Amino acid sequence: MLLETIQQPSDLKKLSHQELQTLANEARIVLLGKISYHGGHNGPNLGMVEMTVALHHVFNSPVDQLIFDVSHQTYIHKMLTGRAEAFLSPEHYDDVSGYTNPKESEHDLFTIGHTSTSLSLANGVAKARDLKNETNNVIAVIGDGSLSGGLAYEGLNNIVEQGTNTIVIVNDNDQSIAENFGGVYRNLKELRETNGQAKNNFFRALGFEYHYLEEGNDVAALIELFEAVKDKKTPVLLHIHTIKGKGFKFAEENREKFHAGGPFSLTTGDYLASGSQEETYGSITTDFLMGKMQTDPKIVAVNAGTPMILFSKEQREKVGNQFVDVGIAEEHAATMTAGLAKNGAKPIWAVFSTFMQRSYDQISHDLALNDLPGTILVYGASVNGMNDESHLGIFDIPFLSHIPNVIYLAPTTKEEYLAMLDWSIEQTDHPVAIRVPVGAVKETGIKDQTDYTQYFKSQVTKEGSQVALLGLGNFYSLAEDIAFDLETKHNINATIINPKFISGLDTALLDRLEEKHELVVTLEDGVIDGGYGQTVAGYLGNKDLKIQNYGLEKLFHDRYSVSKLLVENGLTKENIIKNILNSL
């Protein structure tokens, strides 16, 4: 196999065009072998095979500096930069990240997992190059919906202003994770339909030298284009039309389904673990919102490029204009939510915890400062969420809970979640965020009667003494398990508290704990620094109580085993009980 002879990018320079095409064909077969067995980002990588081969044939990485936006389309790049074994051998499949990572290779400039960053990064890299009087090429690859993010426009604007060598490649496959939305995509469509000759050209208007290539999966055509612009002294933009999912029929036909996912059948295109019909917190949300939307036309769901967390394509068509996909642009989604709320709509913005990080200023300044009643549904907020260091969902508690006016809620059951969601949509006083539970649905069958207008009131679910266990959201069940063992094995009748509110404290309840308790234990499914437990500890600092806070260390934990990470952070029932007994 030709691929097995490639140890570094320079090896591609020795190959003929025919051999390079053979290499691309082999790389696609190997790629399909791994992702069908292991899972990963499917469509983005299948569409980038030929372009990656051509890039490494023409340019001289790492002297020429390649920056891939999101970097979820760099599997072929990894194969060609000394990491092919991680794609050829199942026992090595987990040796590399699904994103670029400088810890793995000098050919990876940055750890990148979020979108719209490559152009600003390239702008800085090129500026530093100019300051050092160096002459290498800086190449930024952006696509797969990333042009919808505001940072992309800021990068484009300043690359042109800098005026020196930066080669921007717009990988245009007419698809984000789902459909693309926005004016720039209409212009891309017009440019595709006119072979780049349309009078209206967003990139030329900015000041780029513009080139269009229709056959973006043709190795020879790509090489010719790259060689023509290599070493240019001014900014160049290459608009390249590729096929998302290229070479795998099912991925080409269903681009949303095959953006990313787990193992699948190469013969049928079916995901191997997709048959479950069990209720999830996601399906509960979908059913509830669709029902509410039918009776209230002012309810509108907003999402930034990940619409499947709320609605399937068919469901999106059913709810019509009561669903808005703004593209991969969380900052805009947050501020649009503020605008919707101000003018009398009832907006619900659904967002993954890790992607919400991009929108801190908009949540704080636009939504919270104006105290507008938008709802934020925070998905994947857990140690049990995504586990790549670029996609962690464990930072949202200190992130959101310390913004004034924001009410952040942590339900523990289906009934609590639906009650919180219904109250949040209908209330008109504050922005409300809800930490959507992670894991199996817990259903009590008892309607939640909590009055959520009584802010920050916790629920004592079991009265006891000596030890008070505050189990926040996903970790409430851990508090119950600890209390059961304390009572049955150690004759300690612990108090169990469901805080419900993350962003404030039930100070009256905390004041009463001193009467019958020696120890307060807090449990939260997120980083411990600046989190809920430390807020409790800060309030109880002058009281005659011992306090133990349990959460995750403030680190970018990478590709971890959940069970091992919990053990490393002392988040096991056995360790916590041991510490409680030692303290008492």
C-alpha positions as CSV (number, residue, x, y, z in Angstrom):
1,M,0.0,0.0,0.0
2,L,1.4,3.4,-1.0
3,L,0.0,5.0,2.1
4,E,2.2,2.9,4.3
5,T,5.3,4.4,2.6
6,I,4.3,8.0,3.6
7,Q,6.2,9.0,6.7
8,Q,6.1,12.8,6.3
9,P,4.5,15.3,3.8
10,S,7.7,15.6,1.8
11,D,7.3,12.0,0.7
12,L,4.3,13.2,-1.5
13,K,6.6,15.5,-3.5
14,K,8.2,12.4,-5.1
15,L,4.9,11.1,-6.4
16,S,3.3,11.5,-9.9
17,H,-0.2,12.8,-10.3
18,Q,-1.4,9.2,-10.9
19,E,0.4,8.0,-7.8
20,L,-1.2,10.9,-5.8
21,Q,-4.6,9.8,-7.0
22,T,-3.8,6.3,-5.9
23,L,-2.8,7.6,-2.5
24,A,-6.1,9.5,-2.2
25,N,-8.1,6.4,-3.1
26,E,-6.2,4.3,-0.5
27,A,-6.6,7.0,2.1
28,R,-10.4,7.1,1.6
29,I,-10.6,3.3,1.9
30,V,-8.5,3.4,5.1
31,L,-10.6,6.3,6.4
32,L,-13.9,4.5,5.8
33,G,-12.4,1.4,7.6
34,K,-11.7,3.4,10.7
35,I,-14.7,5.6,11.0
36,S,-17.1,2.7,10.2
37,Y,-15.5,0.7,13.1
38,H,-14.6,3.5,15.5
39,G,-16.9,6.5,14.7
40,G,-15.9,10.1,14.2
41,H,-16.5,12.9,11.8
42,N,-17.4,11.2,8.6
43,G,-18.6,13.7,5.9
44,P,-16.1,16.4,6.6
45,N,-13.1,14.1,6.2
46,L,-14.4,12.2,3.2
47,G,-14.8,15.4,1.3
48,M,-11.2,16.6,2.2
49,V,-9.2,13.6,0.9
50,E,-8.0,15.0,-2.4
51,M,-7.5,18.5,-1.1
52,T,-5.3,17.3,1.7
53,V,-3.2,15.2,-0.6
54,A,-2.8,18.2,-2.9
55,L,-2.0,20.6,-0.1
56,H,0.8,18.4,1.2
57,H,2.2,17.8,-2.3
58,V,2.4,21.5,-3.1
59,F,3.2,23.1,0.2
60,N,6.0,22.4,2.6
61,S,4.5,21.7,6.0
62,P,5.5,22.6,8.7
63,V,7.5,25.5,7.2
64,D,4.4,26.5,5.3
65,Q,1.9,26.7,8.1
66,L,-1.5,25.0,7.7
67,I,-4.4,25.9,9.9
68,F,-7.6,23.9,9.7
69,D,-10.8,25.5,11.0
70,V,-12.6,23.3,13.6
71,S,-10.0,20.7,12.5
72,H,-12.6,17.9,12.5
73,Q,-11.6,17.4,8.8
74,T,-7.9,16.6,9.4
75,Y,-7.9,12.8,9.5
76,I,-6.2,12.6,6.1
77,H,-3.7,15.3,7.2
78,K,-2.8,13.1,10.2
79,M,-2.3,10.1,7.9
80,L,0.1,12.0,5.8
81,T,2.1,13.5,8.7
82,G,3.4,10.4,10.3
83,R,0.3,9.2,12.0
84,A,-1.1,6.6,9.5
85,E,-0.7,3.8,12.0
86,A,-3.6,5.3,14.0
87,F,-5.8,4.7,11.0
88,L,-4.4,1.4,9.7
89,S,-4.4,-0.6,12.9
90,P,-7.5,-0.9,15.2
91,E,-5.3,-1.3,18.2
92,H,-4.0,2.2,17.5
93,Y,-7.2,3.9,16.6
94,D,-7.3,5.9,19.9
95,D,-3.7,7.1,19.6
96,V,-4.7,10.4,18.0
97,S,-7.3,13.0,18.7
98,G,-10.1,13.8,16.3
99,Y,-8.7,17.3,16.0
100,T,-5.4,18.9,15.3
101,N,-3.1,18.8,18.4
102,P,0.4,20.1,18.6
103,K,1.2,17.5,21.3
104,E,1.0,14.9,18.5
105,S,2.8,16.6,15.6
106,E,4.7,19.6,14.5
107,H,2.4,19.7,11.6
108,D,-0.5,20.7,13.9
109,L,-0.2,24.3,14.8
110,F,-3.1,24.6,17.3
111,T,-5.5,22.5,19.2
112,I,-8.8,23.5,17.6
113,G,-12.2,22.0,18.1
114,H,-14.5,25.1,17.8
115,T,-15.5,26.9,14.7
116,S,-14.6,30.0,12.7
117,T,-11.1,30.4,14.3
118,S,-8.7,29.6,11.5
119,L,-8.8,33.0,9.8
120,S,-8.0,35.0,12.9
121,L,-5.3,32.5,13.9
122,A,-3.8,32.7,10.4
123,N,-3.9,36.5,10.6
124,G,-1.8,36.4,13.8
125,V,0.6,33.7,12.5
126,A,1.1,35.7,9.3
127,K,1.7,38.9,11.2
128,A,4.3,37.3,13.3
129,R,6.0,35.8,10.2
130,D,6.1,39.3,8.7
131,L,7.6,40.8,11.9
132,K,10.4,38.2,11.7
133,N,11.0,38.9,8.0
134,E,10.2,35.3,7.0
135,T,8.6,34.3,3.7
136,N,6.7,31.1,4.2
137,N,3.1,30.5,3.2
138,V,0.2,30.7,5.7
139,I,-2.8,28.6,4.6
140,A,-6.1,28.7,6.4
141,V,-8.8,26.1,5.5
142,I,-12.3,27.1,6.5
143,G,-15.6,25.5,5.5
144,D,-18.3,23.1,6.6
145,G,-20.4,26.0,7.8
146,S,-17.7,27.9,9.7
147,L,-18.2,31.0,7.6
148,S,-21.4,31.7,9.5
149,G,-19.5,32.6,12.6
150,G,-18.7,36.2,13.3
151,L,-15.1,35.6,14.0
152,A,-14.6,34.4,10.4
153,Y,-15.7,37.8,9.1
154,E,-13.3,39.6,11.5
155,G,-10.5,37.4,10.3
156,L,-11.3,38.0,6.6
157,N,-11.4,41.7,7.2
158,N,-8.0,41.9,8.9
159,I,-6.3,39.5,6.5
160,V,-7.0,41.8,3.7
161,E,-6.0,44.8,5.8
162,Q,-2.6,43.2,6.6
163,G,-2.1,42.7,2.8
164,T,0.6,40.0,2.8
165,N,0.7,36.3,2.0
166,T,-2.3,34.5,3.5
167,I,-4.0,31.8,1.4
168,V,-7.6,31.3,2.6
169,I,-9.3,28.1,1.3
170,V,-13.1,28.2,1.5
171,N,-14.1,24.5,1.4
172,D,-17.6,24.9,0.0
173,N,-19.6,21.7,0.3
174,D,-23.0,23.5,0.6
175,Q,-23.5,22.1,4.0
176,S,-22.9,22.8,7.6
177,I,-23.7,20.1,10.1
178,A,-27.2,20.5,8.7
179,E,-28.3,23.1,6.1
180,N,-26.5,26.4,5.7
181,F,-28.4,29.6,6.3
182,G,-27.5,33.2,5.7
183,G,-26.7,35.7,3.0
184,V,-23.1,34.6,2.5
185,Y,-24.3,31.1,1.5
186,R,-26.6,32.6,-1.1
187,N,-23.5,34.3,-2.6
188,L,-21.5,31.1,-2.5
189,K,-24.4,29.4,-4.3
190,E,-24.4,32.1,-6.9
191,L,-20.7,31.8,-7.3
192,R,-20.9,28.0,-7.7
193,E,-23.6,28.3,-10.3
194,T,-21.6,30.8,-12.4
195,N,-18.2,29.0,-12.0
196,G,-17.0,31.9,-9.8
197,Q,-18.0,34.6,-12.4
198,A,-21.0,36.2,-10.6
199,K,-21.0,39.9,-10.5
200,N,-21.7,39.9,-6.8
201,N,-18.6,38.4,-5.1
202,F,-18.3,38.9,-1.3
203,F,-14.6,38.0,-1.2
204,R,-13.6,40.3,-4.1
205,A,-15.6,43.1,-2.4
206,L,-13.4,42.7,0.7
207,G,-10.2,42.9,-1.4
208,F,-9.1,39.3,-1.9
209,E,-7.6,37.9,-5.1
210,Y,-10.3,35.3,-5.8
211,H,-10.1,31.9,-7.6
212,Y,-12.9,29.4,-8.0
213,L,-12.5,25.6,-8.5
214,E,-15.5,23.6,-9.3
215,E,-13.8,20.2,-9.2
216,G,-12.6,20.3,-5.6
217,N,-12.2,16.5,-5.5
218,D,-9.8,16.4,-8.5
219,V,-6.2,16.0,-7.3
220,A,-4.7,17.3,-10.5
221,A,-6.9,20.4,-10.6
222,L,-6.2,21.2,-7.0
223,I,-2.4,20.9,-7.5
224,E,-2.6,23.2,-10.4
225,L,-4.5,25.8,-8.4
226,F,-2.3,25.6,-5.3
227,E,0.9,25.9,-7.4
228,A,-0.5,29.0,-9.1
229,V,-1.0,30.8,-5.8
230,K,1.9,29.5,-3.7
231,D,4.2,32.2,-2.5
232,K,1.9,35.0,-3.5
233,K,2.7,38.2,-1.7
234,T,-0.9,39.3,-1.2
235,P,-4.0,37.7,0.3
236,V,-5.6,35.1,-1.9
237,L,-9.0,33.3,-1.4
238,L,-9.6,30.0,-3.1
239,H,-13.3,29.0,-3.3
240,I,-13.3,25.3,-3.8
241,H,-16.4,23.2,-4.3
242,T,-16.2,19.8,-2.7
243,I,-18.6,17.0,-2.0
244,K,-19.3,16.3,1.7
245,G,-19.1,12.6,2.2
246,K,-17.3,12.1,-1.1
247,G,-16.9,8.4,-2.1
248,F,-19.4,6.9,0.3
249,K,-22.9,6.8,-1.2
250,F,-24.8,7.0,2.1
251,A,-22.8,10.0,3.3
252,E,-23.3,11.9,0.0
253,E,-27.0,11.2,0.1
254,N,-27.6,12.1,3.8
255,R,-25.0,14.7,4.7
256,E,-26.6,15.7,8.0
257,K,-26.7,12.1,9.3
258,F,-23.1,11.4,8.3
259,H,-21.6,14.6,9.6
260,A,-20.4,12.6,12.6
261,G,-21.5,9.6,14.6
262,G,-20.6,6.2,15.9
263,P,-19.8,3.0,14.1
264,F,-21.8,2.2,11.0
265,S,-22.3,-0.4,8.4
266,L,-20.5,0.2,5.1
267,T,-23.0,-1.9,3.2
268,T,-26.3,-0.4,4.6
269,G,-25.2,2.9,6.0
270,D,-27.0,2.2,9.3
271,Y,-25.4,3.3,12.5
272,L,-24.8,0.2,14.6
273,A,-26.1,1.6,17.9
274,S,-29.0,3.8,16.7
275,G,-31.9,1.5,17.2
276,S,-32.9,2.6,20.8
277,Q,-36.4,4.0,21.1
278,E,-36.0,4.9,24.8
279,E,-37.1,8.3,26.0
280,T,-34.3,10.8,26.5
281,Y,-34.1,14.3,27.9
282,G,-33.6,15.4,24.3
283,S,-36.8,13.6,23.1
284,I,-38.7,15.0,26.1
285,T,-37.6,18.5,25.1
286,T,-38.6,18.0,21.5
287,D,-42.1,16.7,22.4
288,F,-42.7,19.4,24.9
289,L,-41.7,22.3,22.7
290,M,-43.6,21.0,19.6
291,G,-46.7,20.8,21.8
292,K,-46.2,24.3,23.2
293,M,-45.5,25.7,19.7
294,Q,-48.9,24.4,18.4
295,T,-50.8,26.5,21.0
296,D,-48.5,29.6,21.2
297,P,-47.1,31.1,18.0
298,K,-44.8,33.4,20.0
299,I,-42.6,30.5,21.1
300,V,-39.5,30.2,18.9
301,A,-36.6,27.9,19.2
302,V,-33.1,29.2,18.3
303,N,-30.1,27.1,17.5
304,A,-26.6,27.7,16.2
305,G,-25.8,25.0,13.6
306,T,-26.7,21.9,15.7
307,P,-30.4,21.7,15.0
308,M,-30.6,17.9,15.6
309,I,-30.4,18.4,19.3
310,L,-33.9,19.8,19.1
311,F,-35.6,18.7,15.9
312,S,-35.1,16.3,13.1
313,K,-35.3,17.7,9.5
314,E,-38.9,16.6,9.3
315,Q,-39.7,18.2,12.7
316,R,-38.0,21.4,11.6
317,E,-40.2,21.6,8.6
318,K,-43.3,21.0,10.8
319,V,-42.6,23.8,13.2
320,G,-41.7,26.1,10.3
321,N,-40.8,29.7,11.3
322,Q,-40.9,28.9,15.0
323,F,-37.5,27.4,14.6
324,V,-34.4,29.5,13.6
325,D,-31.0,28.0,12.8
326,V,-28.6,30.9,12.7
327,G,-25.6,28.8,11.5
328,I,-22.6,28.2,13.6
329,A,-22.8,31.5,15.4
330,E,-23.5,31.2,19.1
331,E,-22.7,34.9,19.7
332,H,-25.5,35.9,17.3
333,A,-27.9,33.3,18.8
334,A,-27.5,34.7,22.3
335,T,-28.0,38.3,21.2
336,M,-30.9,37.4,18.8
337,T,-32.5,35.7,21.8
338,A,-32.3,39.0,23.7
339,G,-33.9,40.8,20.7
340,L,-36.7,38.2,20.5
341,A,-37.4,38.5,24.2
342,K,-37.4,42.3,24.1
343,N,-40.1,42.4,21.4
344,G,-42.5,40.0,23.1
345,A,-41.5,36.6,21.7
346,K,-40.7,33.6,23.9
347,P,-37.3,32.4,22.8
348,I,-35.6,29.1,23.7
349,W,-31.9,28.9,22.7
350,A,-30.6,25.3,22.7
351,V,-26.8,25.1,22.9
352,F,-24.1,22.6,23.8
353,S,-22.3,23.6,27.0
354,T,-18.9,23.6,25.2
355,F,-20.1,25.8,22.4
356,M,-21.8,28.3,24.7
357,Q,-18.4,29.4,25.8
358,R,-18.1,31.6,22.7
359,S,-21.0,33.7,23.8
360,Y,-20.1,34.9,27.3
361,D,-20.2,38.6,26.4
362,Q,-23.5,38.3,24.6
363,I,-25.2,36.4,27.5
364,S,-23.8,38.9,30.0
365,H,-24.1,42.2,28.2
366,D,-27.1,41.7,25.9
367,L,-29.3,39.2,27.7
368,A,-28.5,39.6,31.4
369,L,-27.7,43.3,31.6
370,N,-31.0,44.0,29.9
371,D,-32.6,41.4,32.2
372,L,-34.6,39.8,29.3
373,P,-36.6,36.6,29.7
374,G,-34.9,34.3,27.2
375,T,-34.4,30.6,28.0
376,I,-31.1,28.8,27.4
377,L,-31.1,25.0,27.3
378,V,-27.6,23.9,28.1
379,Y,-26.9,20.4,26.6
380,G,-24.0,18.1,27.3
381,A,-23.1,19.8,30.5
382,S,-21.5,16.9,32.3
383,V,-18.4,14.8,32.8
384,N,-20.5,12.3,30.8
385,G,-20.6,14.7,27.8
386,M,-18.1,15.0,25.0
387,N,-14.6,14.2,26.2
388,D,-12.1,15.7,23.9
389,E,-10.2,18.6,25.5
390,S,-11.6,21.0,22.9
391,H,-15.2,19.9,23.5
392,L,-15.7,19.7,27.3
393,G,-19.0,20.5,28.9
394,I,-17.8,21.0,32.5
395,F,-17.2,24.7,32.7
396,D,-20.7,26.1,32.5
397,I,-21.5,26.3,36.2
398,P,-18.9,29.0,37.1
399,F,-19.5,30.5,33.6
400,L,-23.2,31.1,33.9
401,S,-23.9,31.1,37.6
402,H,-22.0,34.3,38.4
403,I,-23.6,36.5,35.7
404,P,-26.1,38.9,37.4
405,N,-29.8,38.4,36.7
406,V,-29.3,34.9,35.2
407,I,-31.3,32.2,36.9
408,Y,-29.5,28.9,36.4
409,L,-31.4,25.7,37.2
410,A,-30.4,22.1,37.6
411,P,-33.2,19.6,37.4
412,T,-32.8,16.1,38.6
413,T,-36.0,14.4,37.1
414,K,-38.2,14.6,34.1
415,E,-40.9,16.2,36.2
416,E,-38.6,18.9,37.5
417,Y,-37.1,19.6,34.1
418,L,-40.5,20.0,32.4
419,A,-41.8,22.2,35.2
420,M,-38.7,24.4,35.0
421,L,-38.9,24.6,31.2
422,D,-42.6,25.6,31.3
423,W,-42.0,28.2,34.0
424,S,-39.0,29.6,32.2
425,I,-40.9,30.0,28.9
426,E,-43.8,31.8,30.5
427,Q,-42.1,34.0,33.0
428,T,-41.1,37.6,32.0
429,D,-38.6,38.6,34.7
430,H,-35.2,37.2,34.0
431,P,-33.0,35.2,31.6
432,V,-33.2,31.5,32.7
433,A,-30.8,28.8,31.8
434,I,-31.5,25.1,32.4
435,R,-28.8,22.5,32.7
436,V,-30.5,19.7,30.7
437,P,-29.9,16.5,32.6
438,V,-27.4,13.9,31.2
439,G,-28.0,10.2,31.3
440,A,-31.0,8.0,31.7
441,V,-34.3,9.7,32.3
442,K,-35.4,9.6,35.9
443,E,-39.2,9.8,36.3
444,T,-41.0,9.9,39.7
445,G,-44.6,10.1,38.4
446,I,-45.2,13.0,40.8
447,K,-45.8,16.5,39.4
448,D,-43.2,19.1,40.5
449,Q,-45.1,21.7,42.5
450,T,-42.1,24.0,43.1
451,D,-42.8,27.7,42.8
452,Y,-39.7,28.8,40.8
453,T,-40.5,32.5,41.4
454,Q,-39.2,31.9,44.9
455,Y,-35.7,32.2,43.8
456,F,-32.9,30.0,45.2
457,K,-35.1,27.9,47.5
458,S,-33.6,24.4,47.8
459,Q,-35.6,21.3,48.5
460,V,-34.8,19.1,51.5
461,T,-35.8,15.7,50.3
462,K,-34.7,13.8,53.4
463,E,-34.3,15.3,56.9
464,G,-31.4,14.1,58.9
465,S,-28.5,15.2,61.1
466,Q,-24.7,15.2,61.3
467,V,-24.2,15.3,57.5
468,A,-25.9,17.4,54.9
469,L,-25.5,16.3,51.3
470,L,-26.2,18.8,48.6
471,G,-26.4,16.9,45.3
472,L,-26.6,19.3,42.3
473,G,-28.4,18.2,39.2
474,N,-26.8,15.2,37.6
475,F,-25.1,14.3,40.9
476,Y,-28.2,14.3,43.1
477,S,-28.4,10.5,42.7
478,L,-24.9,10.3,44.0
479,A,-26.0,12.1,47.1
480,E,-28.9,9.6,47.5
481,D,-26.5,6.7,47.2
482,I,-24.1,8.1,49.8
483,A,-27.0,8.8,52.2
484,F,-28.3,5.2,51.8
485,D,-24.9,3.7,52.6
486,L,-24.3,6.1,55.5
487,E,-27.6,5.0,57.0
488,T,-27.5,1.3,56.4
489,K,-23.8,0.7,57.0
490,H,-22.8,3.4,59.5
491,N,-26.0,4.4,61.3
492,I,-25.7,8.0,60.1
493,N,-29.0,9.6,59.0
494,A,-27.8,12.2,56.6
495,T,-29.9,15.1,55.2
496,I,-30.3,15.2,51.4
497,I,-30.8,18.5,49.7
498,N,-31.7,19.1,46.0
499,P,-30.5,22.7,45.4
500,K,-32.4,23.1,42.1
501,F,-30.9,26.6,41.7
502,I,-27.2,26.9,40.7
503,S,-26.9,30.6,40.5
504,G,-27.9,31.5,44.1
505,L,-28.1,30.1,47.6
506,D,-30.9,29.2,50.0
507,T,-29.2,31.1,52.8
508,A,-32.0,30.5,55.3
509,L,-31.6,26.7,54.8
510,L,-27.8,27.0,55.1
511,D,-28.1,29.0,58.3
512,R,-30.3,26.2,59.8
513,L,-27.8,23.4,59.0
514,E,-25.6,24.5,61.9
515,E,-28.2,23.4,64.4
516,K,-28.1,19.7,63.7
517,H,-25.1,19.1,61.4
518,E,-21.4,18.9,61.7
519,L,-20.5,18.5,58.0
520,V,-21.8,19.9,54.7
521,V,-20.9,18.0,51.5
522,T,-21.5,19.5,48.0
523,L,-21.5,17.4,44.8
524,E,-21.4,18.9,41.3
525,D,-20.9,17.6,37.8
526,G,-18.4,20.2,36.7
527,V,-15.2,22.0,37.6
528,I,-14.9,22.7,41.3
529,D,-13.1,26.0,41.1
530,G,-15.6,28.9,41.2
531,G,-18.4,26.3,41.2
532,Y,-21.5,25.8,43.3
533,G,-19.8,24.1,46.2
534,Q,-17.2,26.8,46.6
535,T,-20.1,29.4,46.7
536,V,-21.7,27.4,49.5
537,A,-18.3,27.1,51.3
538,G,-17.8,30.9,51.0
539,Y,-21.2,31.6,52.6
540,L,-20.6,29.1,55.4
541,G,-17.1,30.3,56.1
542,N,-17.8,31.8,59.6
543,K,-20.1,29.0,60.8
544,D,-19.1,26.1,63.0
545,L,-19.4,23.6,60.1
546,K,-16.9,21.5,58.2
547,I,-17.3,21.6,54.4
548,Q,-16.3,19.2,51.7
549,N,-16.6,20.2,48.1
550,Y,-16.5,17.6,45.3
551,G,-16.2,18.3,41.6
552,L,-13.6,18.1,38.8
553,E,-10.2,19.6,38.8
554,K,-9.9,22.7,36.6
555,L,-8.1,21.2,33.6
556,F,-8.6,20.5,30.0
557,H,-9.2,16.8,30.5
558,D,-8.6,15.0,27.2
559,R,-10.2,11.8,25.9
560,Y,-10.8,10.5,29.3
561,S,-12.5,7.4,30.7
562,V,-15.4,8.8,32.8
563,S,-15.0,6.2,35.5
564,K,-11.3,6.8,35.8
565,L,-11.6,10.5,35.9
566,L,-14.2,10.3,38.6
567,V,-11.9,8.1,40.7
568,E,-8.9,10.5,40.1
569,N,-11.1,13.4,41.4
570,G,-12.4,11.5,44.4
571,L,-15.9,11.4,43.0
572,T,-16.8,7.9,44.1
573,K,-19.3,6.9,46.7
574,E,-16.6,5.0,48.6
575,N,-14.1,7.8,48.7
576,I,-16.7,10.4,49.8
577,I,-18.0,8.2,52.5
578,K,-14.5,7.5,53.8
579,N,-13.8,11.2,53.9
580,I,-17.1,11.9,55.7
581,L,-16.4,9.3,58.4
582,N,-12.9,10.6,58.8
583,S,-14.3,14.1,59.3
584,L,-16.9,13.1,61.8
